Amino acid sequence: MNVKKKHRQGNAIQLIAHDDVKERCWDQIKALPGEPRCVICGLYGEYKCDETEYDICCLECKQTLSVK
Ligand SMILES: [Zn+2]
């Protein structure tokens, strides 16, 4: 399961290993104005789903997205 991590400063995107990804929403922080938001729960969209290019905050939300 691949997600791309987005750095908060700058636009660099980097593929990261599964165990570096936040698994649940409650590990994620709230999005500040102008920052990407998770398409599922609205928290900070720290990652980008590889298949859909949607912003997501955690693996749980990615799975929710994949099921839809
Ligand atoms: Zn989320």
N, CA, C, O and the ligand as a Tripos MOL2 file, in Angstrom:
@<TRIPOS>MOLECULE
protein
  273   271    69     0     0
PROTEIN
NO_CHARGES

@<TRIPOS>ATOM
      1 N           0.8430   -1.2060    0.0000 N.3       1 MET1
      2 CA          0.0000    0.0000    0.0000 C.3       1 MET1
      3 C           0.8720    1.2480    0.0000 C.2       1 MET1
      4 O           1.5590    1.5270    0.9830 O.2       1 MET1
      5 N           0.8480    1.9820   -1.0730 N.am      2 ASN2
      6 CA          1.7410    3.1370   -1.2000 C.3       2 ASN2
      7 C           1.0050    4.4540   -1.0320 C.2       2 ASN2
      8 O          -0.0690    4.6620   -1.5970 O.2       2 ASN2
      9 N           1.5950    5.3300   -0.2530 N.am      3 VAL3
     10 CA          1.1350    6.7090   -0.1930 C.3       3 VAL3
     11 C           2.3470    7.5980   -0.3410 C.2       3 VAL3
     12 O           3.4660    7.1960   -0.0250 O.2       3 VAL3
     13 N           2.1270    8.7920   -0.8150 N.am      4 LYS4
     14 CA          3.2180    9.7400   -0.9370 C.3       4 LYS4
     15 C           3.1290   10.7360    0.1980 C.2       4 LYS4
     16 O           2.0700   11.3140    0.4410 O.2       4 LYS4
     17 N           4.2320   10.9400    0.8920 N.am      5 LYS5
     18 CA          4.2600   11.9320    1.9550 C.3       5 LYS5
     19 C           4.5760   13.2900    1.3630 C.2       5 LYS5
     20 O           5.4650   13.4340    0.5230 O.2       5 LYS5
     21 N           3.8400   14.2650    1.8120 N.am      6 LYS6
     22 CA          4.0770   15.6300    1.3410 C.3       6 LYS6
     23 C           4.7260   16.4220    2.4600 C.2       6 LYS6
     24 O           4.2530   16.4160    3.5960 O.2       6 LYS6
     25 N           5.7980   17.0940    2.1340 N.am      7 HIS7
     26 CA          6.4580   17.9000    3.1430 C.3       7 HIS7
     27 C           5.6710   19.1760    3.3900 C.2       7 HIS7
     28 O           5.1020   19.7650    2.4700 O.2       7 HIS7
     29 N           5.6500   19.5800    4.6150 N.am      8 ARG8
     30 CA          4.8970   20.8020    4.9310 C.3       8 ARG8
     31 C           5.5760   22.0180    4.3490 C.2       8 ARG8
     32 O           4.9000   22.9580    3.9320 O.2       8 ARG8
     33 N           6.8880   22.0240    4.3090 N.am      9 GLN9
     34 CA          7.5840   23.1150    3.6430 C.3       9 GLN9
     35 C           8.0050   22.6600    2.2580 C.2       9 GLN9
     36 O           8.6320   21.6110    2.1100 O.2       9 GLN9
     37 N           7.6670   23.4360    1.2500 N.am     10 GLY10
     38 CA          8.0430   23.0750   -0.1070 C.3      10 GLY10
     39 C           7.1070   22.0520   -0.6880 C.2      10 GLY10
     40 O           6.1600   21.6160   -0.0320 O.2      10 GLY10
     41 N           7.3680   21.6670   -1.9150 N.am     11 ASN11
     42 CA          6.4600   20.8080   -2.6400 C.3      11 ASN11
     43 C           6.9960   19.4050   -2.8590 C.2      11 ASN11
     44 O           6.3810   18.6150   -3.5750 O.2      11 ASN11
     45 N           8.1120   19.0880   -2.2650 N.am     12 ALA12
     46 CA          8.7170   17.7800   -2.4980 C.3      12 ALA12
     47 C           7.7960   16.6710   -2.0260 C.2      12 ALA12
     48 O           7.2200   16.7410   -0.9410 O.2      12 ALA12
     49 N           7.6680   15.6550   -2.8500 N.am     13 ILE13
     50 CA          6.8500   14.4970   -2.5120 C.3      13 ILE13
     51 C           7.7390   13.2690   -2.5280 C.2      13 ILE13
     52 O           8.5780   13.0970   -3.4120 O.2      13 ILE13
     53 N           7.5450   12.4390   -1.5530 N.am     14 GLN14
     54 CA          8.4610   11.3300   -1.3450 C.3      14 GLN14
     55 C           7.6520   10.0850   -0.9810 C.2      14 GLN14
     56 O           6.7420   10.1390   -0.1540 O.2      14 GLN14
     57 N           7.9920    8.9940   -1.5950 N.am     15 LEU15
     58 CA          7.3520    7.7370   -1.2030 C.3      15 LEU15
     59 C           7.9450    7.2670    0.1160 C.2      15 LEU15
     60 O           9.1640    7.2780    0.2870 O.2      15 LEU15
     61 N           7.1080    6.8630    1.0330 N.am     16 ILE16
     62 CA          7.6160    6.4170    2.3210 C.3      16 ILE16
     63 C           7.1150    5.0260    2.6410 C.2      16 ILE16
     64 O           6.1170    4.5580    2.0920 O.2      16 ILE16
     65 N           7.8170    4.3940    3.5220 N.am     17 ALA17
     66 CA          7.4650    3.0290    3.9020 C.3      17 ALA17
     67 C           6.2120    3.0140    4.7550 C.2      17 ALA17
     68 O           5.8630    4.0040    5.3980 O.2      17 ALA17
     69 N           5.5480    1.8830    4.7470 N.am     18 HIS18
     70 CA          4.2790    1.7200    5.4500 C.3      18 HIS18
     71 C           4.3670    2.1270    6.9210 C.2      18 HIS18
     72 O           3.4540    2.7700    7.4400 O.2      18 HIS18
     73 N           5.4500    1.7620    7.5890 N.am     19 ASP19
     74 CA          5.4850    1.9860    9.0260 C.3      19 ASP19
     75 C           5.8000    3.4320    9.4110 C.2      19 ASP19
     76 O           5.8190    3.7670   10.5950 O.2      19 ASP19
     77 N           6.0450    4.2800    8.4270 N.am     20 ASP20
     78 CA          6.2090    5.7040    8.7230 C.3      20 ASP20
     79 C           4.8890    6.4780    8.5680 C.2      20 ASP20
     80 O           4.8050    7.6500    8.9360 O.2      20 ASP20
     81 N           3.8740    5.8210    8.0280 N.am     21 VAL21
     82 CA          2.6110    6.4880    7.7420 C.3      21 VAL21
     83 C           1.7060    6.4280    8.9600 C.2      21 VAL21
     84 O           1.6090    5.3930    9.6190 O.2      21 VAL21
     85 N           1.0480    7.5290    9.2550 N.am     22 LYS22
     86 CA          0.0670    7.5290   10.3360 C.3      22 LYS22
     87 C          -1.0740    6.5960    9.9760 C.2      22 LYS22
     88 O          -1.5930    6.6370    8.8600 O.2      22 LYS22
     89 N          -1.4570    5.7670   10.9120 N.am     23 GLU23
     90 CA         -2.4540    4.7520   10.5890 C.3      23 GLU23
     91 C          -3.8840    5.2190   10.8200 C.2      23 GLU23
     92 O          -4.7990    4.7970   10.1130 O.2      23 GLU23
     93 N          -4.0740    6.0660   11.7830 N.am     24 ARG24
     94 CA         -5.4340    6.4580   12.1640 C.3      24 ARG24
     95 C          -5.5480    7.9750   12.2150 C.2      24 ARG24
     96 O          -4.5550    8.6880   12.3650 O.2      24 ARG24
     97 N          -6.7660    8.4430   12.0900 N.am     25 CYS25
     98 CA         -7.0290    9.8710   12.0830 C.3      25 CYS25
     99 C          -6.5720   10.5480   13.3780 C.2      25 CYS25
    100 O          -6.1060   11.6870   13.3600 O.2      25 CYS25
    101 N          -6.7080    9.8430   14.4880 N.am     26 TRP26
    102 CA         -6.3950   10.5200   15.7560 C.3      26 TRP26
    103 C          -4.9040   10.7770   15.9270 C.2      26 TRP26
    104 O          -4.5090   11.4890   16.8500 O.2      26 TRP26
    105 N          -4.0690   10.2150   15.0610 N.am     27 ASP27
    106 CA         -2.6430   10.5610   15.0760 C.3      27 ASP27
    107 C          -2.3490   11.8080   14.2590 C.2      27 ASP27
    108 O          -1.2640   12.3820   14.3490 O.2      27 ASP27
    109 N          -3.3100   12.2140   13.4740 N.am     28 GLN28
    110 CA         -3.0800   13.3120   12.5420 C.3      28 GLN28
    111 C          -3.4830   14.6450   13.1550 C.2      28 GLN28
    112 O          -4.3410   14.7040   14.0360 O.2      28 GLN28
    113 N          -2.8500   15.7160   12.6750 N.am     29 ILE29
    114 CA         -3.1470   17.0570   13.1650 C.3      29 ILE29
    115 C          -4.2060   17.7210   12.2900 C.2      29 ILE29
    116 O          -4.5020   17.2480   11.1930 O.2      29 ILE29
    117 N          -4.7700   18.8160   12.7830 N.am     30 LYS30
    118 CA         -5.7400   19.5610   11.9870 C.3      30 LYS30
    119 C          -5.0330   20.3790   10.9130 C.2      30 LYS30
    120 O          -3.9090   20.8410   11.1100 O.2      30 LYS30
    121 N          -5.6960   20.5510    9.7850 N.am     31 ALA31
    122 CA         -5.1420   21.3430    8.6940 C.3      31 ALA31
    123 C          -5.2260   22.8290    9.0290 C.2      31 ALA31
    124 O          -6.2360   23.2990    9.5520 O.2      31 ALA31
    125 N          -4.1710   23.5550    8.7270 N.am     32 LEU32
    126 CA         -4.1950   25.0050    8.8350 C.3      32 LEU32
    127 C          -4.8120   25.5740    7.5580 C.2      32 LEU32
    128 O          -4.8600   24.8970    6.5310 O.2      32 LEU32
    129 N          -5.2820   26.8210    7.6260 N.am     33 PRO33
    130 CA         -5.8510   27.4300    6.4160 C.3      33 PRO33
    131 C          -4.8650   27.3640    5.2510 C.2      33 PRO33
    132 O          -3.6880   27.6910    5.4030 O.2      33 PRO33
    133 N          -5.3560   26.9410    4.0940 N.am     34 GLY34
    134 CA         -4.5140   26.8650    2.9060 C.3      34 GLY34
    135 C          -3.7730   25.5540    2.7490 C.2      34 GLY34
    136 O          -3.1450   25.3190    1.7160 O.2      34 GLY34
    137 N          -3.8350   24.7010    3.7500 N.am     35 GLU35
    138 CA         -3.1570   23.4150    3.6530 C.3      35 GLU35
    139 C          -4.1140   22.3490    3.1040 C.2      35 GLU35
    140 O          -5.3330   22.4830    3.2130 O.2      35 GLU35
    141 N          -3.5500   21.3000    2.5170 N.am     36 PRO36
    142 CA         -4.4060   20.2250    1.9940 C.3      36 PRO36
    143 C          -5.1620   19.5170    3.0990 C.2      36 PRO36
    144 O          -4.6600   19.3730    4.2140 O.2      36 PRO36
    145 N          -6.3550   19.0830    2.7930 N.am     37 ARG37
    146 CA         -7.1860   18.3820    3.7760 C.3      37 ARG37
    147 C          -7.5240   16.9860    3.2860 C.2      37 ARG37
    148 O          -7.7050   16.7480    2.0920 O.2      37 ARG37
    149 N          -7.6030   16.0900    4.2230 N.am     38 CYS38
    150 CA         -8.0280   14.7210    3.9330 C.3      38 CYS38
    151 C          -9.4270   14.7360    3.3170 C.2      38 CYS38
    152 O         -10.3340   15.3720    3.8530 O.2      38 CYS38
    153 N          -9.6060   14.0380    2.1940 N.am     39 VAL39
    154 CA        -10.9090   14.0400    1.5290 C.3      39 VAL39
    155 C         -11.9470   13.2350    2.3120 C.2      39 VAL39
    156 O         -13.1460   13.3520    2.0610 O.2      39 VAL39
    157 N         -11.4860   12.4230    3.2520 N.am     40 ILE40
    158 CA        -12.4080   11.6040    4.0480 C.3      40 ILE40
    159 C         -12.8340   12.3240    5.3190 C.2      40 ILE40
    160 O         -14.0290   12.4510    5.5840 O.2      40 ILE40
    161 N         -11.8760   12.7950    6.1060 N.am     41 CYS41
    162 CA        -12.2210   13.3040    7.4340 C.3      41 CYS41
    163 C         -11.8910   14.7840    7.6210 C.2      41 CYS41
    164 O         -12.3000   15.3640    8.6260 O.2      41 CYS41
    165 N         -11.1710   15.4170    6.6980 N.am     42 GLY42
    166 CA        -10.9200   16.8480    6.7840 C.3      42 GLY42
    167 C          -9.7210   17.2510    7.6160 C.2      42 GLY42
    168 O          -9.4440   18.4430    7.7510 O.2      42 GLY42
    169 N          -8.9970   16.2880    8.1820 N.am     43 LEU43
    170 CA         -7.7630   16.6220    8.8830 C.3      43 LEU43
    171 C          -6.6630   16.9390    7.8710 C.2      43 LEU43
    172 O          -6.8870   16.8870    6.6610 O.2      43 LEU43
    173 N          -5.4750   17.2670    8.3750 N.am     44 TYR44
    174 CA         -4.3750   17.6380    7.4930 C.3      44 TYR44
    175 C          -4.0400   16.5200    6.4970 C.2      44 TYR44
    176 O          -3.7760   15.3870    6.8980 O.2      44 TYR44
    177 N          -4.0520   16.8400    5.2170 N.am     45 GLY45
    178 CA         -3.7730   15.8470    4.1750 C.3      45 GLY45
    179 C          -2.2870   15.6450    3.9880 C.2      45 GLY45
    180 O          -1.6940   16.1210    3.0200 O.2      45 GLY45
    181 N          -1.7000   14.9360    4.9220 N.am     46 GLU46
    182 CA         -0.2410   14.7760    4.9120 C.3      46 GLU46
    183 C           0.2320   13.8910    3.7530 C.2      46 GLU46
    184 O           1.3810   13.9880    3.3220 O.2      46 GLU46
    185 N          -0.6380   13.0490    3.2650 N.am     47 TYR47
    186 CA         -0.2520   12.0890    2.2280 C.3      47 TYR47
    187 C          -1.1400   12.2420    1.0080 C.2      47 TYR47
    188 O          -2.1930   12.8780    1.0490 O.2      47 TYR47
    189 N          -0.6820   11.6390   -0.0770 N.am     48 LYS48
    190 CA         -1.4790   11.6300   -1.2980 C.3      48 LYS48
    191 C          -1.6530   10.1880   -1.7330 C.2      48 LYS48
    192 O          -0.6810    9.4360   -1.8200 O.2      48 LYS48
    193 N          -2.8840    9.8050   -2.0040 N.am     49 CYS49
    194 CA         -3.1460    8.4440   -2.4470 C.3      49 CYS49
    195 C          -2.5560    8.2190   -3.8280 C.2      49 CYS49
    196 O          -2.8080    9.0020   -4.7440 O.2      49 CYS49
    197 N          -1.7790    7.1670   -3.9870 N.am     50 ASP50
    198 CA         -1.1100    6.8840   -5.2530 C.3      50 ASP50
    199 C          -2.0860    6.6900   -6.4110 C.2      50 ASP50
    200 O          -1.8440    7.1660   -7.5200 O.2      50 ASP50
    201 N          -3.1800    5.9960   -6.1510 N.am     51 GLU51
    202 CA         -4.0790    5.6380   -7.2360 C.3      51 GLU51
    203 C          -4.9870    6.8010   -7.6240 C.2      51 GLU51
    204 O          -5.2370    7.0310   -8.8070 O.2      51 GLU51
    205 N          -5.4720    7.5240   -6.6390 N.am     52 THR52
    206 CA         -6.4940    8.5270   -6.9030 C.3      52 THR52
    207 C          -5.9820    9.9510   -6.8850 C.2      52 THR52
    208 O          -6.6620   10.8530   -7.3750 O.2      52 THR52
    209 N          -4.7840   10.1800   -6.3240 N.am     53 GLU53
    210 CA         -4.2040   11.5230   -6.1820 C.3      53 GLU53
    211 C          -5.0100   12.3970   -5.2220 C.2      53 GLU53
    212 O          -4.8350   13.6160   -5.2050 O.2      53 GLU53
    213 N          -5.8890   11.7900   -4.4240 N.am     54 TYR54
    214 CA         -6.5900   12.5470   -3.4000 C.3      54 TYR54
    215 C          -5.6960   12.7600   -2.1810 C.2      54 TYR54
    216 O          -4.8120   11.9510   -1.8970 O.2      54 TYR54
    217 N          -5.9340   13.8450   -1.4740 N.am     55 ASP55
    218 CA         -5.2290   14.0810   -0.2120 C.3      55 ASP55
    219 C          -5.8450   13.2260    0.8810 C.2      55 ASP55
    220 O          -7.0670   13.1490    1.0170 O.2      55 ASP55
    221 N          -4.9940   12.5960    1.6460 N.am     56 ILE56
    222 CA         -5.4600   11.7730    2.7600 C.3      56 ILE56
    223 C          -4.5820   12.0200    3.9830 C.2      56 ILE56
    224 O          -3.4460   12.4740    3.8490 O.2      56 ILE56
    225 N          -5.1000   11.7240    5.1740 N.am     57 CYS57
    226 CA         -4.3510   12.0010    6.3960 C.3      57 CYS57
    227 C          -3.7100   10.7540    6.9800 C.2      57 CYS57
    228 O          -2.7550   10.8550    7.7490 O.2      57 CYS57
    229 N          -4.2090    9.6070    6.6340 N.am     58 CYS58
    230 CA         -3.7350    8.3860    7.2810 C.3      58 CYS58
    231 C          -4.1330    7.1640    6.4520 C.2      58 CYS58
    232 O          -4.9050    7.2660    5.4980 O.2      58 CYS58
    233 N          -3.5940    6.0140    6.8330 N.am     59 LEU59
    234 CA         -3.8780    4.7770    6.0980 C.3      59 LEU59
    235 C          -5.3440    4.3840    6.1740 C.2      59 LEU59
    236 O          -5.9140    3.8680    5.2130 O.2      59 LEU59
    237 N          -5.9430    4.6330    7.3280 N.am     60 GLU60
    238 CA         -7.3480    4.2790    7.4870 C.3      60 GLU60
    239 C          -8.2060    5.0030    6.4530 C.2      60 GLU60
    240 O          -9.0950    4.4100    5.8420 O.2      60 GLU60
    241 N          -7.9300    6.2810    6.2680 N.am     61 CYS61
    242 CA         -8.6990    7.0450    5.2850 C.3      61 CYS61
    243 C          -8.3900    6.5970    3.8680 C.2      61 CYS61
    244 O          -9.2680    6.6270    3.0050 O.2      61 CYS61
    245 N          -7.1480    6.1770    3.6130 N.am     62 LYS62
    246 CA         -6.8300    5.6520    2.2880 C.3      62 LYS62
    247 C          -7.6360    4.3970    1.9970 C.2      62 LYS62
    248 O          -8.1190    4.1980    0.8820 O.2      62 LYS62
    249 N          -7.7760    3.5500    3.0190 N.am     63 GLN63
    250 CA         -8.5480    2.3300    2.8300 C.3      63 GLN63
    251 C         -10.0140    2.6560    2.5890 C.2      63 GLN63
    252 O         -10.6640    2.0340    1.7480 O.2      63 GLN63
    253 N         -10.5300    3.6230    3.3210 N.am     64 THR64
    254 CA        -11.9130    4.0510    3.1040 C.3      64 THR64
    255 C         -12.0900    4.5300    1.6710 C.2      64 THR64
    256 O         -13.0980    4.2440    1.0250 O.2      64 THR64
    257 N         -11.0980    5.2610    1.1880 N.am     65 LEU65
    258 CA        -11.1360    5.7790   -0.1690 C.3      65 LEU65
    259 C         -11.0980    4.6530   -1.1930 C.2      65 LEU65
    260 O         -11.7980    4.7030   -2.2040 O.2      65 LEU65
    261 N         -10.2830    3.6410   -0.9320 N.am     66 SER66
    262 CA        -10.1150    2.5330   -1.8720 C.3      66 SER66
    263 C         -11.3720    1.7000   -1.9900 C.2      66 SER66
    264 O         -11.6640    1.1440   -3.0490 O.2      66 SER66
    265 N         -12.1210    1.6130   -0.8880 N.am     67 VAL67
    266 CA        -13.3190    0.7960   -0.8790 C.3      67 VAL67
    267 C         -14.4150    1.4320   -1.7030 C.2      67 VAL67
    268 O         -15.2350    0.7390   -2.3060 O.2      67 VAL67
    269 N         -14.4290    2.7580   -1.7290 N.am     68 LYS68
    270 CA        -15.5040    3.4560   -2.4360 C.3      68 LYS68
    271 C         -15.4490    3.2210   -3.9480 C.2      68 LYS68
    272 O         -16.2870    3.7410   -4.6850 O.2      68 LYS68
    273 ZN         -8.4970   11.3300    7.2500 Zn       69 ZN69
@<TRIPOS>BOND
     1     1     2 1
     2     2     3 1
     3     3     4 2
     4     3     5 am
     5     5     6 1
     6     6     7 1
     7     7     8 2
     8     7     9 am
     9     9    10 1
    10    10    11 1
    11    11    12 2
    12    11    13 am
    13    13    14 1
    14    14    15 1
    15    15    16 2
    16    15    17 am
    17    17    18 1
    18    18    19 1
    19    19    20 2
    20    19    21 am
    21    21    22 1
    22    22    23 1
    23    23    24 2
    24    23    25 am
    25    25    26 1
    26    26    27 1
    27    27    28 2
    28    27    29 am
    29    29    30 1
    30    30    31 1
    31    31    32 2
    32    31    33 am
    33    33    34 1
    34    34    35 1
    35    35    36 2
    36    35    37 am
    37    37    38 1
    38    38    39 1
    39    39    40 2
    40    39    41 am
    41    41    42 1
    42    42    43 1
    43    43    44 2
    44    43    45 am
    45    45    46 1
    46    46    47 1
    47    47    48 2
    48    47    49 am
    49    49    50 1
    50    50    51 1
    51    51    52 2
    52    51    53 am
    53    53    54 1
    54    54    55 1
    55    55    56 2
    56    55    57 am
    57    57    58 1
    58    58    59 1
    59    59    60 2
    60    59    61 am
    61    61    62 1
    62    62    63 1
    63    63    64 2
    64    63    65 am
    65    65    66 1
    66    66    67 1
    67    67    68 2
    68    67    69 am
    69    69    70 1
    70    70    71 1
    71    71    72 2
    72    71    73 am
    73    73    74 1
    74    74    75 1
    75    75    76 2
    76    75    77 am
    77    77    78 1
    78    78    79 1
    79    79    80 2
    80    79    81 am
    81    81    82 1
    82    82    83 1
    83    83    84 2
    84    83    85 am
    85    85    86 1
    86    86    87 1
    87    87    88 2
    88    87    89 am
    89    89    90 1
    90    90    91 1
    91    91    92 2
    92    91    93 am
    93    93    94 1
    94    94    95 1
    95    95    96 2
    96    95    97 am
    97    97    98 1
    98    98    99 1
    99    99   100 2
   100    99   101 am
   101   101   102 1
   102   102   103 1
   103   103   104 2
   104   103   105 am
   105   105   106 1
   106   106   107 1
   107   107   108 2
   108   107   109 am
   109   109   110 1
   110   110   111 1
   111   111   112 2
   112   111   113 am
   113   113   114 1
   114   114   115 1
   115   115   116 2
   116   115   117 am
   117   117   118 1
   118   118   119 1
   119   119   120 2
   120   119   121 am
   121   121   122 1
   122   122   123 1
   123   123   124 2
   124   123   125 am
   125   125   126 1
   126   126   127 1
   127   127   128 2
   128   127   129 am
   129   129   130 1
   130   130   131 1
   131   131   132 2
   132   131   133 am
   133   133   134 1
   134   134   135 1
   135   135   136 2
   136   135   137 am
   137   137   138 1
   138   138   139 1
   139   139   140 2
   140   139   141 am
   141   141   142 1
   142   142   143 1
   143   143   144 2
   144   143   145 am
   145   145   146 1
   146   146   147 1
   147   147   148 2
   148   147   149 am
   149   149   150 1
   150   150   151 1
   151   151   152 2
   152   151   153 am
   153   153   154 1
   154   154   155 1
   155   155   156 2
   156   155   157 am
   157   157   158 1
   158   158   159 1
   159   159   160 2
   160   159   161 am
   161   161   162 1
   162   162   163 1
   163   163   164 2
   164   163   165 am
   165   165   166 1
   166   166   167 1
   167   167   168 2
   168   167   169 am
   169   169   170 1
   170   170   171 1
   171   171   172 2
   172   171   173 am
   173   173   174 1
   174   174   175 1
   175   175   176 2
   176   175   177 am
   177   177   178 1
   178   178   179 1
   179   179   180 2
   180   179   181 am
   181   181   182 1
   182   182   183 1
   183   183   184 2
   184   183   185 am
   185   185   186 1
   186   186   187 1
   187   187   188 2
   188   187   189 am
   189   189   190 1
   190   190   191 1
   191   191   192 2
   192   191   193 am
   193   193   194 1
   194   194   195 1
   195   195   196 2
   196   195   197 am
   197   197   198 1
   198   198   199 1
   199   199   200 2
   200   199   201 am
   201   201   202 1
   202   202   203 1
   203   203   204 2
   204   203   205 am
   205   205   206 1
   206   206   207 1
   207   207   208 2
   208   207   209 am
   209   209   210 1
   210   210   211 1
   211   211   212 2
   212   211   213 am
   213   213   214 1
   214   214   215 1
   215   215   216 2
   216   215   217 am
   217   217   218 1
   218   218   219 1
   219   219   220 2
   220   219   221 am
   221   221   222 1
   222   222   223 1
   223   223   224 2
   224   223   225 am
   225   225   226 1
   226   226   227 1
   227   227   228 2
   228   227   229 am
   229   229   230 1
   230   230   231 1
   231   231   232 2
   232   231   233 am
   233   233   234 1
   234   234   235 1
   235   235   236 2
   236   235   237 am
   237   237   238 1
   238   238   239 1
   239   239   240 2
   240   239   241 am
   241   241   242 1
   242   242   243 1
   243   243   244 2
   244   243   245 am
   245   245   246 1
   246   246   247 1
   247   247   248 2
   248   247   249 am
   249   249   250 1
   250   250   251 1
   251   251   252 2
   252   251   253 am
   253   253   254 1
   254   254   255 1
   255   255   256 2
   256   255   257 am
   257   257   258 1
   258   258   259 1
   259   259   260 2
   260   259   261 am
   261   261   262 1
   262   262   263 1
   263   263   264 2
   264   263   265 am
   265   265   266 1
   266   266   267 1
   267   267   268 2
   268   267   269 am
   269   269   270 1
   270   270   271 1
   271   271   272 2
@<TRIPOS>SUBSTRUCTURE
     1 MET1         2 RESIDUE 1 A MET
     2 ASN2         6 RESIDUE 1 A ASN
     3 VAL3        10 RESIDUE 1 A VAL
     4 LYS4        14 RESIDUE 1 A LYS
     5 LYS5        18 RESIDUE 1 A LYS
     6 LYS6        22 RESIDUE 1 A LYS
     7 HIS7        26 RESIDUE 1 A HIS
     8 ARG8        30 RESIDUE 1 A ARG
     9 GLN9        34 RESIDUE 1 A GLN
    10 GLY10       38 RESIDUE 1 A GLY
    11 ASN11       42 RESIDUE 1 A ASN
    12 ALA12       46 RESIDUE 1 A ALA
    13 ILE13       50 RESIDUE 1 A ILE
    14 GLN14       54 RESIDUE 1 A GLN
    15 LEU15       58 RESIDUE 1 A LEU
    16 ILE16       62 RESIDUE 1 A ILE
    17 ALA17       66 RESIDUE 1 A ALA
    18 HIS18       70 RESIDUE 1 A HIS
    19 ASP19       74 RESIDUE 1 A ASP
    20 ASP20       78 RESIDUE 1 A ASP
    21 VAL21       82 RESIDUE 1 A VAL
    22 LYS22       86 RESIDUE 1 A LYS
    23 GLU23       90 RESIDUE 1 A GLU
    24 ARG24       94 RESIDUE 1 A ARG
    25 CYS25       98 RESIDUE 1 A CYS
    26 TRP26      102 RESIDUE 1 A TRP
    27 ASP27      106 RESIDUE 1 A ASP
    28 GLN28      110 RESIDUE 1 A GLN
    29 ILE29      114 RESIDUE 1 A ILE
    30 LYS30      118 RESIDUE 1 A LYS
    31 ALA31      122 RESIDUE 1 A ALA
    32 LEU32      126 RESIDUE 1 A LEU
    33 PRO33      130 RESIDUE 1 A PRO
    34 GLY34      134 RESIDUE 1 A GLY
    35 GLU35      138 RESIDUE 1 A GLU
    36 PRO36      142 RESIDUE 1 A PRO
    37 ARG37      146 RESIDUE 1 A ARG
    38 CYS38      150 RESIDUE 1 A CYS
    39 VAL39      154 RESIDUE 1 A VAL
    40 ILE40      158 RESIDUE 1 A ILE
    41 CYS41      162 RESIDUE 1 A CYS
    42 GLY42      166 RESIDUE 1 A GLY
    43 LEU43      170 RESIDUE 1 A LEU
    44 TYR44      174 RESIDUE 1 A TYR
    45 GLY45      178 RESIDUE 1 A GLY
    46 GLU46      182 RESIDUE 1 A GLU
    47 TYR47      186 RESIDUE 1 A TYR
    48 LYS48      190 RESIDUE 1 A LYS
    49 CYS49      194 RESIDUE 1 A CYS
    50 ASP50      198 RESIDUE 1 A ASP
    51 GLU51      202 RESIDUE 1 A GLU
    52 THR52      206 RESIDUE 1 A THR
    53 GLU53      210 RESIDUE 1 A GLU
    54 TYR54      214 RESIDUE 1 A TYR
    55 ASP55      218 RESIDUE 1 A ASP
    56 ILE56      222 RESIDUE 1 A ILE
    57 CYS57      226 RESIDUE 1 A CYS
    58 CYS58      230 RESIDUE 1 A CYS
    59 LEU59      234 RESIDUE 1 A LEU
    60 GLU60      238 RESIDUE 1 A GLU
    61 CYS61      242 RESIDUE 1 A CYS
    62 LYS62      246 RESIDUE 1 A LYS
    63 GLN63      250 RESIDUE 1 A GLN
    64 THR64      254 RESIDUE 1 A THR
    65 LEU65      258 RESIDUE 1 A LEU
    66 SER66      262 RESIDUE 1 A SER
    67 VAL67      266 RESIDUE 1 A VAL
    68 LYS68      270 RESIDUE 1 A LYS
    69 ZN69       273 GROUP 0 **** ****
